């Protein structure tokens, strides 16, 4: 093995029962580095294999580390921590990526790029290497969302598993997602930190395994999408919610006095129903955006903006106060309507008149109830148990499972040579 102080590139491969392909991957990566004249190493981060993969990898020339946190991200974080190189190139251990052709990644990293993404759509995907659902829907859609939400016009393959980065710069981000979301977290955090990101073509071939892949289409696709939403609640929830709520309020204000005509169309109480609905839907989206942001902050996934700490408005007290005010306003309006109805002898009323008061009143009451329970939910998201010191405490096991992957890895033994 090379002197750790002289290592320039570390190739990190997460591994879970890859006995069929791990030797090929290790030898390809080592030979590729040698052909380039690069001093490097291969780190295989084992995630609990039971098929002898660690021993095979070690015999092929890799340094094997054992990840204490299960999951794709947990294995990669452990491998990155154990890497000695200035640059890290992460890949898969299923022989689907061209680990013998890492020159373009290394060239971009040497030029000062913080992150270099592979693009399988530009490099070439062999027949059967990627399911049609992933190739034509999943990857293009999630990549488009990533580019749009985080202003990454140069990243055409958001979820390519072959990518390189400056090890120290990535460690500064404090990556913590233990699952498949790690792939999105790395790019998103790098983009938010204004890191320089470039892209190079790479190829994808059919993997060499006889068993199904670990990736689960719908489960992992949803986890990636959920992660994008947590990191970008402003664009995905807050802005749409604000637009819908304001449109509903404007429509309600216009229709309260009476029927309106525009573009040759008459708008009356039927339109008022949908305006009230828009107010409720917009408010829900705003609250969900706040919940997503609060969850990300509390779990250490995202950070609160020091200049705009708007999540403070989701405190239980503020939400209850706003909810009570909206509820009282709705109740007062309802009392007025019922009083007028009583004056008329509780007989038939003109719905075109009464609904102009009933609908906003009911909407205000509903909004008040939503706000009160939203404040309760927000306070539950903020709760943290305090008695975590003793291993016998009931919350200890649960608390241990909440520790981010990077923290657990830092507390565990770093490497073991096979």
C-alpha positions as CSV (number, residue, x, y, z in Angstrom):
1,X,0.0,0.0,0.0
2,X,1.3,3.6,-0.7
3,X,2.4,5.9,2.0
4,X,-0.8,7.6,3.3
5,X,0.9,11.0,3.2
6,X,1.7,10.5,-0.5
7,X,-1.8,9.4,-1.6
8,X,-3.5,11.8,-4.0
9,X,-6.6,9.9,-5.0
10,X,-8.8,7.5,-2.9
11,X,-11.4,5.5,-4.7
12,X,-14.2,4.7,-2.2
13,X,-16.5,1.8,-2.9
14,X,-19.5,1.0,-0.6
15,X,-20.0,-2.8,-0.4
16,X,-22.8,-5.1,0.7
17,X,-22.5,-8.7,-0.5
18,X,-20.6,-7.9,-3.7
19,X,-18.4,-11.1,-3.8
20,X,-19.1,-11.5,-7.5
21,X,-17.8,-8.2,-8.6
22,X,-15.7,-6.5,-5.8
23,X,-12.4,-8.0,-7.0
24,X,-12.9,-6.8,-10.5
25,X,-13.8,-3.3,-9.3
26,X,-10.8,-3.0,-7.0
27,X,-8.3,-4.3,-9.6
28,X,-9.8,-2.0,-12.3
29,X,-9.5,1.1,-10.0
30,X,-5.9,0.3,-8.9
31,X,-4.8,-0.4,-12.5
32,X,-6.5,2.7,-13.7
33,X,-4.7,4.8,-11.2
34,X,-1.4,3.1,-12.0
35,X,-1.8,3.8,-15.7
36,X,-2.3,7.5,-15.0
37,X,0.8,7.6,-12.8
38,X,-1.4,8.6,-9.8
39,X,-0.5,7.6,-6.3
40,X,-3.8,6.2,-5.0
41,X,-5.6,3.7,-2.9
42,X,-8.9,1.8,-3.0
43,X,-11.1,1.9,0.1
44,X,-13.8,-0.7,0.4
45,X,-16.4,0.4,3.0
46,X,-18.2,-2.8,4.0
47,X,-21.8,-2.5,5.1
48,X,-22.2,-5.9,6.8
49,X,-21.5,-8.3,4.0
50,X,-21.9,-12.0,4.8
51,X,-20.6,-13.4,1.5
52,X,-16.8,-12.9,2.1
53,X,-16.7,-9.6,0.1
54,X,-14.3,-7.9,2.6
55,X,-11.7,-10.7,2.4
56,X,-11.9,-10.7,-1.4
57,X,-11.5,-7.0,-1.5
58,X,-8.5,-7.1,0.8
59,X,-6.8,-9.8,-1.2
60,X,-7.3,-7.7,-4.4
61,X,-5.3,-4.8,-2.8
62,X,-8.0,-2.7,-1.2
63,X,-8.1,-1.3,2.3
64,X,-11.3,-2.5,4.0
65,X,-13.2,-0.5,6.6
66,X,-16.3,-1.6,8.3
67,X,-19.1,1.0,8.4
68,X,-20.9,1.1,11.7
69,X,-24.0,2.7,10.1
70,X,-26.0,0.6,7.7
71,X,-26.9,2.2,4.4
72,X,-25.4,3.5,1.2
73,X,-24.6,6.9,2.8
74,X,-23.3,5.4,6.0
75,X,-20.8,3.3,4.1
76,X,-19.6,6.2,2.0
77,X,-19.2,8.5,4.9
78,X,-17.2,5.9,6.7
79,X,-15.0,5.3,3.5
80,X,-14.5,9.1,3.1
81,X,-13.4,9.4,6.7
82,X,-10.9,6.6,6.2
83,X,-9.5,7.9,2.9
84,X,-6.0,9.3,2.9
85,X,-6.2,11.0,-0.5
86,X,-6.6,14.7,-1.2
87,X,-9.3,13.7,-3.7
88,X,-11.9,11.0,-3.4
89,X,-13.7,9.3,-6.2
90,X,-16.8,7.3,-5.1
91,X,-18.3,4.6,-7.2
92,X,-20.2,1.3,-7.0
93,X,-18.9,-2.1,-6.3
94,X,-21.1,-3.8,-8.9
95,X,-18.8,-3.3,-11.9
96,X,-21.3,-1.0,-13.7
97,X,-19.1,2.1,-13.8
98,X,-15.8,2.4,-15.7
99,X,-13.4,2.6,-12.7
100,X,-10.4,2.1,-15.1
101,X,-11.1,5.5,-16.7
102,X,-10.9,8.1,-13.9
103,X,-8.6,10.5,-15.7
104,X,-11.3,13.1,-16.6
105,X,-12.4,13.2,-12.9
106,X,-8.8,13.7,-11.7
107,X,-8.0,16.3,-14.3
108,X,-11.0,18.4,-13.2
109,X,-10.2,18.0,-9.5
110,X,-6.6,19.0,-10.1
111,X,-7.9,22.2,-11.9
112,X,-9.6,23.3,-8.7
113,X,-13.1,21.9,-8.9
114,X,-14.7,20.9,-5.6
115,X,-17.1,18.3,-7.1
116,X,-16.9,16.5,-10.4
117,X,-20.1,14.7,-11.4
118,X,-20.2,11.9,-13.9
119,X,-22.9,12.0,-16.7
120,X,-24.0,8.6,-17.9
121,X,-26.4,10.1,-20.5
122,X,-23.5,11.9,-22.2
123,X,-21.0,9.0,-21.8
124,X,-23.2,6.2,-22.9
125,X,-25.6,3.6,-21.3
126,X,-25.4,0.1,-22.6
127,X,-28.6,-1.8,-23.3
128,X,-30.1,-3.1,-20.1
129,X,-27.8,-1.2,-17.8
130,X,-30.5,1.1,-16.6
131,X,-34.2,0.2,-16.3
132,X,-36.4,2.2,-18.7
133,X,-38.3,3.8,-15.9
134,X,-35.1,5.2,-14.4
135,X,-33.6,6.2,-17.7
136,X,-36.6,8.0,-19.2
137,X,-38.5,9.2,-16.2
138,X,-36.9,8.9,-12.8
139,X,-33.4,10.2,-13.4
140,X,-34.4,13.0,-15.9
141,X,-37.2,14.2,-13.6
142,X,-35.2,14.2,-10.4
143,X,-32.2,15.8,-12.3
144,X,-34.4,18.5,-13.7
145,X,-35.8,19.2,-10.2
146,X,-32.3,19.3,-8.7
147,X,-31.1,21.7,-11.4
148,X,-34.2,23.9,-11.1
149,X,-34.4,24.1,-7.3
150,X,-30.7,24.5,-6.6
151,X,-29.5,26.4,-9.8
152,X,-27.2,23.7,-11.2
153,X,-27.5,24.1,-14.9
154,X,-24.3,22.1,-15.6
155,X,-25.4,18.9,-13.9
156,X,-27.3,16.7,-16.3
157,X,-27.2,13.5,-14.3
158,X,-28.0,14.4,-10.7
159,X,-27.8,10.8,-9.4
160,X,-24.8,9.4,-11.1
161,X,-23.0,7.2,-8.6
162,X,-19.5,7.9,-10.0
163,X,-18.3,11.3,-8.8
164,X,-15.1,12.9,-7.4
165,X,-14.5,15.6,-4.9
166,X,-12.0,17.4,-2.7
167,X,-12.1,15.3,0.5
168,X,-11.6,18.2,2.9
169,X,-14.1,20.4,1.3
170,X,-16.8,17.7,1.4
171,X,-16.0,16.8,5.0
172,X,-16.6,20.5,5.9
173,X,-20.2,20.1,4.8
174,X,-21.0,17.6,7.6
175,X,-22.9,15.1,5.4
176,X,-25.1,12.9,7.5
177,X,-27.7,11.0,5.4
178,X,-27.1,7.3,5.9
179,X,-29.4,6.1,3.1
180,X,-29.6,6.6,-0.7
181,X,-30.3,10.3,-0.1
182,X,-26.6,10.7,0.5
183,X,-26.2,11.1,-3.3
184,X,-28.6,14.1,-3.4
185,X,-27.2,15.5,-0.1
186,X,-23.7,15.7,-1.4
187,X,-24.7,17.7,-4.5
188,X,-27.2,19.9,-2.8
189,X,-25.0,20.9,0.1
190,X,-22.1,21.6,-2.3
191,X,-24.4,23.8,-4.4
192,X,-25.7,25.7,-1.3
193,X,-22.2,26.2,-0.1
194,X,-21.3,27.7,-3.6
195,X,-18.8,25.0,-4.4
196,X,-17.5,24.7,-7.9
197,X,-19.2,21.8,-9.6
198,X,-18.4,20.4,-13.1
199,X,-19.4,17.4,-15.1
200,X,-17.6,14.8,-17.2
201,X,-19.1,12.0,-19.4
202,X,-18.9,8.5,-18.0
203,X,-20.3,5.2,-19.1
204,X,-22.7,2.7,-17.5
205,X,-22.8,-1.0,-18.3
206,X,-24.8,-3.9,-17.0
207,X,-23.6,-4.8,-13.6
208,X,-21.9,-8.2,-13.0
209,X,-24.2,-9.4,-10.2
210,X,-26.6,-12.3,-10.5
211,X,-28.8,-11.0,-7.8
212,X,-31.2,-7.9,-7.9
213,X,-29.7,-4.5,-7.1
214,X,-30.1,-2.9,-3.7
215,X,-31.8,0.1,-5.2
216,X,-35.6,0.1,-4.9
217,X,-37.3,2.2,-7.6
218,X,-40.2,3.8,-5.8
219,X,-38.9,3.7,-2.3
220,X,-35.6,5.3,-3.1
221,X,-37.1,7.6,-5.7
222,X,-39.5,9.0,-3.1
223,X,-36.6,9.4,-0.5
224,X,-34.7,11.5,-3.0
225,X,-37.7,13.6,-3.8
226,X,-38.5,14.1,-0.1
227,X,-34.9,15.2,0.5
228,X,-35.2,17.8,-2.3
229,X,-38.4,19.1,-0.7
230,X,-36.7,19.4,2.7
231,X,-33.9,21.4,1.2
232,X,-36.0,23.6,-0.9
233,X,-39.3,24.3,0.9
234,X,-39.3,27.9,-0.3
235,X,-39.7,27.0,-4.0
236,X,-41.7,23.9,-3.6
237,X,-44.1,24.8,-0.9
238,X,-43.8,28.4,0.5
239,X,-43.9,30.3,-2.8
240,X,-46.8,28.3,-4.4
241,X,-48.7,28.4,-1.1
242,X,-48.3,32.1,-0.8
243,X,-49.5,32.7,-4.4
244,X,-52.5,30.4,-4.0
245,X,-53.5,31.9,-0.6
246,X,-53.2,35.5,-1.9
247,X,-55.1,34.6,-5.1
248,X,-57.9,33.2,-2.9
249,X,-57.9,36.2,-0.6
250,X,-58.1,38.6,-3.6
251,X,-60.9,36.6,-5.2
252,X,-62.8,36.5,-1.9
253,X,-62.4,40.3,-1.4
254,X,-63.7,40.9,-4.9
255,X,-66.7,38.7,-4.6
256,X,-67.9,39.6,-1.1
257,X,-69.7,42.8,-2.3
258,X,-71.6,40.9,-5.0
259,X,-71.4,39.3,-8.4
260,X,-68.5,40.2,-10.7
261,X,-68.2,40.1,-14.5
262,X,-64.9,39.7,-16.3
263,X,-64.0,38.5,-19.8
264,X,-67.7,37.9,-20.6
265,X,-68.0,35.5,-17.6
266,X,-70.1,36.0,-14.5
267,X,-68.5,35.1,-11.2
268,X,-70.7,34.6,-8.2
269,X,-70.9,32.4,-5.0
270,X,-69.7,29.3,-6.8
271,X,-66.5,31.1,-7.6
272,X,-66.4,32.3,-3.9
273,X,-66.4,28.6,-2.8
274,X,-63.2,27.9,-4.8
275,X,-61.6,31.2,-3.5
276,X,-62.2,30.0,0.0
277,X,-60.7,26.6,-0.9
278,X,-57.7,28.3,-2.4
279,X,-57.1,30.2,0.9
280,X,-57.1,26.9,2.9
281,X,-54.9,25.1,0.4
282,X,-52.4,27.9,0.2
283,X,-52.3,28.1,4.0
284,X,-51.7,24.4,4.2
285,X,-48.8,24.6,1.7
286,X,-47.3,27.5,3.7
287,X,-47.5,25.5,6.9
288,X,-46.1,22.3,5.3
289,X,-43.2,24.4,4.0
290,X,-42.5,25.6,7.5
291,X,-42.7,22.0,8.8
292,X,-40.2,20.8,6.2
293,X,-37.8,23.6,7.1
294,X,-38.2,23.1,10.8
295,X,-37.7,19.3,10.5
296,X,-34.5,19.9,8.4
297,X,-33.1,22.3,11.0
298,X,-34.0,20.1,14.0
299,X,-32.5,17.0,12.4
300,X,-29.3,18.9,11.4
301,X,-30.0,18.4,7.7
302,X,-30.3,22.1,6.9
303,X,-29.4,25.3,8.8
304,X,-31.5,28.3,9.8
305,X,-30.8,31.5,7.9
306,X,-29.3,33.9,10.4
307,X,-30.9,36.8,8.7
308,X,-34.4,35.4,8.1
309,X,-35.4,33.1,10.9
310,X,-39.0,32.8,9.8
311,X,-39.5,29.4,11.4
312,X,-39.8,31.2,14.8
313,X,-43.4,32.1,13.7
314,X,-44.3,28.4,13.9
315,X,-44.0,28.4,17.7
316,X,-47.0,26.9,19.5
317,X,-47.9,30.2,21.2
318,X,-48.0,32.2,18.0
319,X,-49.9,29.6,16.1
320,X,-52.5,29.3,18.9
321,X,-52.9,33.1,19.1
322,X,-53.4,33.4,15.4
323,X,-55.7,30.4,15.3
324,X,-57.9,31.8,18.1
325,X,-58.1,35.2,16.4
326,X,-59.2,33.6,13.1
327,X,-61.6,31.3,14.9
328,X,-63.2,34.2,16.9
329,X,-63.5,36.3,13.7
330,X,-65.3,33.4,12.0
331,X,-67.5,32.8,15.0
332,X,-68.5,36.4,15.3
333,X,-69.5,36.5,11.6
334,X,-71.4,33.3,12.1
335,X,-73.3,34.8,15.1
336,X,-74.2,37.8,12.9
337,X,-75.6,35.5,10.1
338,X,-77.6,33.3,12.6
339,X,-79.0,36.5,14.2
340,X,-80.1,37.8,10.8
341,X,-81.6,34.4,10.1
342,X,-83.5,34.5,13.4
343,X,-84.8,38.0,12.5
344,X,-86.2,36.5,9.3
345,X,-88.0,33.8,11.4
346,X,-85.5,31.1,10.5
347,X,-87.1,30.8,7.1
348,X,-85.6,30.4,3.7
349,X,-82.7,32.8,2.8
350,X,-81.2,33.8,-0.4
351,X,-78.0,31.7,-0.7
352,X,-76.4,34.3,-3.0
353,X,-76.5,36.7,0.0
354,X,-75.9,34.5,3.0
355,X,-73.0,32.5,1.5
356,X,-71.0,35.7,1.1
357,X,-70.8,35.8,4.8
358,X,-71.0,32.1,5.6
359,X,-68.2,31.0,3.4
360,X,-65.6,33.4,4.7
361,X,-66.7,32.7,8.3
362,X,-66.4,28.9,7.8
363,X,-63.0,29.4,6.1
364,X,-61.8,31.6,9.1
365,X,-62.9,28.9,11.6
366,X,-61.3,26.1,9.6
367,X,-58.1,28.2,9.3
368,X,-58.1,28.9,13.0
369,X,-58.3,25.2,13.8
370,X,-55.6,24.3,11.3
371,X,-53.3,26.9,12.9
372,X,-53.8,25.7,16.4
373,X,-53.0,22.1,15.6
374,X,-50.2,23.2,13.3
375,X,-48.6,24.9,16.3
376,X,-48.9,21.7,18.3
377,X,-47.3,19.7,15.5
378,X,-44.5,22.3,15.1
379,X,-43.8,22.0,18.9
380,X,-43.6,18.2,18.6
381,X,-41.0,18.6,15.8
382,X,-39.0,20.7,18.2
383,X,-39.0,18.3,21.1
384,X,-35.8,16.7,22.2
385,X,-35.4,14.2,25.2
386,X,-32.9,15.3,27.8
387,X,-32.1,12.1,29.7
388,X,-29.9,10.4,27.1
389,X,-26.7,9.9,29.2
390,X,-27.5,6.6,30.7
391,X,-27.7,3.4,28.5
392,X,-30.5,2.1,30.6
393,X,-32.7,5.1,30.0
394,X,-35.7,4.3,27.8
395,X,-34.8,7.0,25.4
396,X,-31.2,6.0,25.0
397,X,-31.7,3.4,22.3
398,X,-34.0,5.7,20.3
399,X,-31.6,8.6,20.7
400,X,-28.7,6.5,19.5
401,X,-30.7,5.8,16.3
402,X,-31.1,9.5,15.7
403,X,-27.4,10.3,15.7
404,X,-26.3,11.4,12.2
405,X,-24.2,8.9,10.4
406,X,-21.1,11.1,10.4
407,X,-21.2,11.4,14.2
408,X,-21.6,7.6,14.7
409,X,-18.7,7.0,12.3
410,X,-16.5,9.5,14.1
411,X,-17.1,7.6,17.4
412,X,-16.4,4.2,15.9
413,X,-13.0,2.6,15.1
414,X,-11.9,4.0,11.7
415,X,-10.3,1.2,9.9
416,X,-9.4,-2.4,9.9
417,X,-7.0,-4.0,7.4
418,X,-8.1,-7.3,5.8
